[in-house]
Amino acid sequence: MMKDEKSSAAGSPAAVEAGAVKARFASVEEELRKRILGQETTVRQLLIAFVASGHAIIIGVPGLAKTLMIRSLGELMHLDFSRIQFTPDLMPSDITGTSILVRDDATGARAFRFRNGPIFTNLLLADEINRTPPKTQAALLEAMEENRVTVGGVSHEITPPFFVLATQNPIEQEGTYPLPITQLDRFLFQIQIDYPDPDTEFDIVAMTTAVEPATLAPLVPRDEVAAILSMPKRVRVPDAIVARATRLVRATRPRESEGSATARELLSWGAGPRAVQAIIAAAQAAAVLAGRSAVEEVDYEEVLLPALRHRVLLNYHAEAEGARPDDVIARIRTDIGDAAPVKAAEARRGAGKIGRILRAFADPSPGFRTRGS
C-alpha cells in the first residue's frame, strides 16, 4: 500500500512541479556562485529566505558583494531592485514616498498625489540599516510586516513579491542605532558573512579587475514567482521536526522551567514563538529547493542557526567570555540531547576567551611560524 502511494506521488503534477522548481533554482544558485565567489552558504540562505517569503539581515563588514548579490538575484528572476543607503538624516518619507501637490492642466484643479518611494519594489537592499533613527527603521519594518506603507493616514499596498535584505555593519557602533531584538525578530534569517579565504580573494581580484561581468539572463519567469512562493505552505512537516524545534526554542528561555542550564547561565532572554514558525517555514522552503514534498532532518539542520541566532540575547557573562549566539545554541542543544552531529564535540569545549588563549599557547607550531614556509 505504501509503495503504491509513493509511486502515485512521484507521478503527480505536484512532484513534476517540484522537480522543475528544483532545477530552476539550482541554475539560479549556480549563476550566483559565478558572480559571488566564496559565499556559497550565504547565497543558499538568501534563496531559502526568499522562497519562504521572509526577509533577511546580513551582519558583515563592507565590501563583500552584498549589493551585487541581491541585484543579481533580481536579474535572474526578472524582478525590480532598489537600494537604500540608510543615513542618520534619512526620513521615513524618503523611503516610503510622499504626497505632492499637482495641478491638472485640463481643469486647473489641484490635488495631492502620492509618489512612490524606493520601497515600492520587489527586491530591496536596506544598506546599513543601523545608521538611521528608529522612526525610519519603523517605516521599513511596517512595510516588511504588512506589505504596505501608510502615508498621511492612507495605506498603499506593495506589489508582491517583496523581499528585504538589510545589512548591519558590526564594526562601527558610535552614532548608530542597532536594531533591538524585538525588531530583529521580524527577520526570518540573520546571515553571518565573513572575509573570503586567500585563494578566493585572489580569484575575486582577478575576476573584478579583468573583464566586465556578463549580463545575466532571467532563469525564473516573473509570472511563476508567485506560484513558487506559495509552494512551501504545501510541504509536509513531520510532527517530530515540529517537536524538536519547539523543544529547542523553549530551552533557550532562561526564566522558564524548561530552560536549559546553558540558557540560565549565558542568556538574558530567549526566543519567542515566532522562532519556531521561522524554523519550520525556512525548512519548508529548503525542502522546496531540494525538490521534496516533506521536510527532512537535513532541511532542519540547514536553517536552524540562521533562523534562531538573532532571537536570543546574550547576557554580560556570555559577552565577557566572547561567546557567540551560535556557540550558545550548540551548547543548549547538547544540554537537551539534540546536538548537531558535527558540532557536538565543539560545543562541549565551550567558547570562552580563556580557553582559546590556552589552546593557542598549547599549539607547538602557531601560524605565524609556519605561514612563510
Beta strands, then each sheet from edge to edge (+ up, - down):
strand 1: 56-59
strand 2: 81-85
strand 3: 97-103
strand 4: 110-116
strand 5: 123-127
strand 6: 148-151
strand 7: 154-157
strand 8: 163-168
strand 9: 189-192
strand 10: 267-269
strand 11: 313-314
sheet 1: 2+ 5+ 8+ 1+ 9+
sheet 2: 3+ 4-
sheet 3: 6+ 7-
sheet 4: 10+ 11-
end
